């Protein structure tokens, strides 16, 4: 997936991306869920989509 397709409508963010940045769409990460658990260094982090469509990460 091209960076421009992954972040369409967000020109400032596109300018900061390099060809080596890994872009994962939120839809690919969440599917039909509103939250996922991410394991990092043995700790669990909860990534949630808010009612306003923002992302929140909690340990």
N, C-alpha and C positions, 0 to 999 in steps of 0.2 A: 504494500500500500504506500502510495506517495504521501509525504508529509502534508502537502496541500489538500489532499483528500481527507486525511485524518483530522485536520484542524480547520476545515473550511469556515470562513467568516471570522477568523481570529488572526488578522494580518500581523499584529505585533508579535504574537507567539511564533508565527511562521518564520519571521525574520531571525529569530533567535535559535532556530533549529539547525543542527548540522546534519550532514549526510550519515553520520554514525549514531545519531539519537534513535533510540528505540521508541516507537510510538504504538501504543495500544489503545484502541477505542474503548470508551467506557462501556459501550454495549457488549463488546467482546469479553470484557472483564466481569460485568454484572449479569448479562443476559436479561432475564425478566425479574431479577432480584433487586432489592433496594440496598443491600449491604453484603459485603464479603469480608472474610477473615484473611489477613495476610500474615504469614509466619516470617519473622526476621530475627536472626540470631537467637532462636529459642523463645522469643516473645511473640504473643499474638496481638495483632493490631486490627481494629475494626474500621473499615472504610465504608462510609454511608453516603447515600444520595439524600439530601434534605428535600423537604417539600418545595423549596425554591429552586431546586435543581443544582445546588452547590454540593461540593464534596467535603466531608469532614473525616479526618483520621484521628482515632483515639487508641491509646494503648490500653 
